[in-house]
Amino acid sequence: MTARRQTWWTALTAACVVMCGSATEAQAQVRVEGEVLDGSNGMPVQGVIVQFPDLGIAALTDSMGYFVFTAVPNGCQVIQTYHFAYDALQAQTPIVLGEILALNLTPRPISLAGVAVDVRPREEIEALTSGRGSDYIGRESIEEMESRTSRLMEVMRAKAPPRLQIRQQNGNGGMSFCIQSSRRSPSIQEIRDLGNGCRPSLLVMDGVIIYAPPSTSDFVGDVPLPADVSAMLLNQRPDEIESIRILTSSDAFFRYGDAGRLGAVEIITRRPSNKIRRR
C-alpha cells in the first residue's frame, strides 16, 4: 500500500471511529453517490465494481466513473473496488446523507499470458504490408553474416532478396559494381532506351542519396558505381547496419521522383551519419 493510500485509509478509519465508535450500528438508510477516478491523471474510470461487502450490494461505474446505491445504512461501512487495470481498494468510509464519495485508484500493469510484443522497424512493416516482405533484409539476417564477413557488400550479395542483383567487374581500375533492383528481363523499349547493360538503382543511406543513376542518354553498357561509393559499401561493417530495403521502380519513383525511376536500395545504419552526400 502506498504512503498516500495508507494516509487516506488511516484518516477514514479515524473519522469512522469518531463518528460511529468502535461498532457500527444499523441506522436509517440513505442514497450514496460517488465517482471513481484514476489516481495518476484524475480521469474517470469506467467499469469499476464498487461494493459494500458486509451489505452484499454492488454497483458498476459508468463512462463518467459515477456510481450510485439507493439504500445504504448511515454510519461507517467497508467499501471495496475491483478493476483489472487498477489496484484493489478496501477501506472503511463514513456514510453521510448528501456527501459524494470520491475513490482514487492506482493503475497497475496488465499481465497477458501467452502474448508477446514484437517491435519491428517502420520500413519492415511497410514492406510486409505491401506484400514485399522478401525485399527487406532485417537486423537478424545481417547478424547471421557478421561472423563471416566485415563487408556490407558481401551481406547484400549473400542475403540478396529476389529483386536485388549485383554485378561485379574486375579490371585495371580495381573492383567495380552495379546494383539494380530488378532481375526481370528488360522490354524491347527499355533495351532501346537503356541498352542491355545494368540498370543502376538509386542508393540511399539514412535518408541521404549517396548515388543517383545517370540520365537515359548517358547509358552506355554497364554503369558502375563511383569509386568512393563502391569503397564505402565494401568497407562498411555489417554490425553498423540496421536494415536494407529494396524498392521497386514505381515505389522508388513515388518516393524520390525521377532519380528513383530504376528502383532504389535504402540502407539504414545503427548510428546514422551523413558522411557522403551525392545527388
N, C-alpha and C positions, 0 to 999 in steps of 0.2 A: 504494500500500500504506500503511495507517495505521501510526502510530508503534507502536501496541500490537502489531499483527501482525508488524511488522518486528522488534521486540524479541524476540517469541516465536520467530520463524523463526531469528534470529541465535543465540538460546540453543540451539535444537535442533541447528543446524548445528555449533556448538561442541561440544555434547555428543557428536554423532556422530563428530567428529574425534578427541575424546579416547578414545572407546570403540573406534572402528574404524580410526583412522588415516586417511590420505588416500585409501585404496582400500577397497572393500567386497569382503570375501572370502565365498565361499559357505560356510555353516556349517549346523548342524543346523536343521531346520525346526520351527517351533513354532506353536501356536494363538494367533491375535491377535484380541482383542476390543476394542471401543471404542464410543463414543457421540458423536453429533453434536448440538451444542446451538446455539440461536440466541444469538449474542453479545450481543444487546441486552436479552434478558429471561431467558436461561438455560433456556428451554423446549426439549424435544427436537424435532428436525426429522425428519419422515418423508420418504421418497422421495429421499434424497440418494445419488448414486452415489459410492462410495468405491473407489478403485482404487490398485494399485501398478503404474504403467505399465511399469516395467522388467521386471516379472514377468509382465505380461499377465493379471492377475487382478483381479476387481472384485466388489463386493457392494452391496446396496441396504439402506438403513436401514429399520427397521420403525417402528411407531407410537410407540415409545419412543425413537426415534433410535439404536437399537442396531444394530451390525453385527458380523460375525464372519468370519474367514478361518481355515480349518482348518490350512493349512500355509504359513508364510512364513519364509524363511531368517533366522536370527539376524543381528544387525548393524544397519547403517543402510540404510534403504530410502526411496525417494522415494514420498510418498503424495499423492494428488490427490483433490479433491472436485468434484462438479458438482451444482448445483440452480438452476433458472431464477430463483428468487427470492433467491438469495444470491450474493455474490462467490465466484468460484472460489478454492480454496486449493491451493497446491502447496508442499511443504516436505520436507526430509529428517527422518526420525524414527528414533530407536533402537528396534529390535525386541528386547524383553527378555521372557523367559518369565514369565508371571504378571502382567505390567503391563497395565492397561487404558488405551487411548488416549482422550483427550478432545479433540475438534475443535470449536472455536468459530467459527461462520461469521457474516459481516457481511451483514445484509439489504441488498437493493438494489431500486430502483424497477422495476416491471414495465411494459415498453412494449408496448402492444397496438395494432398498426397498424389503422387503419380504425375504431377505436372512439372515439366522442365521448360525453362525460358531460354531460348536460343537467340542471341543477339547477332544480327548479320548486318554487314555494311549496306548502305543505301544502294550502291551500284549493283551488288549481288541480287538484292530484292528486285530491282528494275529488270535485271537480266532474266530472273526466274519468272516474274510475272508477264514478261513479254514473250515467253516461250523460247528464250535463247540462253538458258542456263549453261549450256555447253560452251558458250562463248566467254565464259568467265573463269579465270584462274584465281582461286582464293588463297588465303593465308595457309591453310592446311596443305594444299598441293605444293605450295612453294617451300614449306618446311621440309617436305619429303626430299627435296633436292639439295638442301643446304649442306648436307654431309658429303655430297657427291661433287658439287661444283661451287665455285666462287664467282660465277659469271651469270648475270641476268639473261644474256642471250641464250645460254645453254638451258636455262629453265624454260624459256619461251619455246625453244626447239623441242625439249623433251615433253613438256606439258601442253603442247600446242592444241588448241581447240580445233575442231574440224574445219573452221573457216580460215584459220591463220596459215599462211605459207611464208617461209623464209628461204630466200635464195642467196646462196653464198658463192662468192668468186674469189679465187686466189690469183694474184698477179704480181707484177713487179712492184706495184704500189702497196702491196700487202693485202690483207683480207678486206673485202667489201661486201655489203649486204643490201638486199632489197626486201622489204617486208610488205606484204599485201594481205588484205583482209578478206580475200575471196579465192577459193580454189576452183570455182566453176570455169568452164571454157568460155572465152570471150565470144561475143556475137560477131558477125561479119562486119557490122558497122563499127564496133569497138576496135576491131583489128585495123580497119581503115583509119580510124581516128588516132589510135594509140599504138599501133603496131602490135606485134606478138610478144613483146618483152614483158617484164614485170611491171605491174601497175602499183606503184608505191602508195602506202597508206599514210594518212596524217598521223603523226606521233605526238601524243600529249602526255606530259608528266606533271602531276599535281596541278592540273588545270592550265598549265603553260604549254603552248605549242612549241615543241623543240624541232619539228620538221614538218614542212608542208610540201606536197608534191608540186612539180613544175606545171606550168600551163600545158595544154594539149599540144601546142605547136613545138614544145621543147622535147617531146618524147622521141628518142632515137634508140631503139633496142632497150636493154635493161637500164634502169636509172638507179644507181647505187646510192646509199645514204652518204651524206658528207662524212668526212673522216672523223670529225670531232663527235658527231652523234654516234657513229659506229663504235668509237672508242669508249664512249660513255656506257653504251649498252653492254659492251664486252666486259667492262671493268666494274660496273655497278654490282654490288654484292646482293645476293638473294635475301639475306637477313634484313636488308634495308627496304624490302618491297612488301607492301601490304596486299596488293591485288593487281591483276592485269585483265582488262576487258576489251573484247573485240567488237567493234560496231560495224554494222552493215553500211553500205554506201548511202542508203536512204536515211538511216538513223543519224549517220555522221553529217550528212548534208543538212538535215534539220537542225542539228546542234551547232555545227561550225560553219555552215554556209558552203560556198564553192570549194573551200580548202578541204572539205571532207567528202567531196564528190566520189572518191575512190575508197571510202571507208576510213576507219580510224582505229588506232590502238591506244587505249588510255591506261597509263601506269600510275598507280598511287603508291607513294613511298610511306614508310612508317615515320619518317622525320622529314616532312615536306621542306624542300628548298628550291629556290629558283636560280640554279647555277647557270642554266643555259636558256636563253630566250631567242627563239628563231621564228621568224614569220615568213 
